[in-house]
C-alpha cells in the first residue's frame, strides 16, 4: 500500500491522531493482502518520521526522487 499525503489538522496534532490513522491503514493493508506499505517524506519532517516509526516503520536513508516535467 502506498500512503500518500497523510496530514493532521494543526489543532489536532500531538494527540495520536496520525499514529491512529497510520495504524488503521496498516491494518487495512494487511486485511487486503498487501505485502507492505510505503511512503516518502522530507528529511526534515521529523514529526512525520516519528509518527511512522512509532507504528513500526523503518526510516530508510533518503533516496533520489525522480520526476519528469513536460511543458
C-alpha positions in Angstrom: 0.0 0.0 0.0 1.2 3.5 -0.8 0.5 6.0 1.9 0.1 9.4 0.1 -0.4 12.9 1.5 -1.4 12.0 5.1 -1.9 15.0 7.2 -3.4 16.0 10.6 -5.1 19.4 11.2 -2.8 21.6 13.2 -5.2 21.8 16.1 -5.3 18.0 16.4 -1.6 17.4 16.3 0.2 15.8 19.2 -2.8 13.8 20.2 -2.0 10.5 18.5 -4.3 11.1 15.5 -1.6 10.5 12.9 -0.4 7.3 14.7 -4.0 6.1 14.8 -4.5 6.8 11.1 -1.3 5.0 10.1 -2.1 2.1 12.3 -5.5 1.7 10.8 -4.2 2.0 7.3 -1.6 -0.7 8.1 -4.3 -3.0 9.4 -6.4 -2.4 6.3 -3.4 -3.2 4.1 -2.8 -6.5 5.9 -6.5 -7.4 5.6 -6.4 -6.6 1.8 -3.3 -8.9 1.3 -0.7 -6.1 0.8 2.8 -7.3 1.4 3.9 -3.9 2.9 3.3 -0.2 3.0 5.5 2.7 2.0 5.6 6.4 1.8 8.1 9.2 1.4 8.6 12.3 3.5 11.1 15.2 3.6 14.3 14.6 5.5 13.5 17.5 7.9 9.9 16.3 8.6 10.8 14.9 12.0 7.2 14.8 13.2 6.2 12.5 10.3 9.2 10.3 10.8 8.5 9.9 14.5 4.8 9.1 13.8 5.8 6.4 11.2 8.5 5.0 13.5 6.0 4.8 16.4 3.9 2.4 14.2 6.8 0.1 13.4 8.1 1.7 10.2 11.8 1.6 9.4 13.1 5.0 8.3 15.4 4.5 5.4 18.1 6.8 4.1 16.9 9.4 1.7 16.6 8.1 -1.9 16.6 10.2 -5.0 13.3 11.4 -6.2 12.9 11.2 -10.0 10.3 13.2 -11.9 9.6 14.2 -15.5 8.2 17.6 -16.3 6.7 18.2 -19.6 5.7 21.7 -20.7 
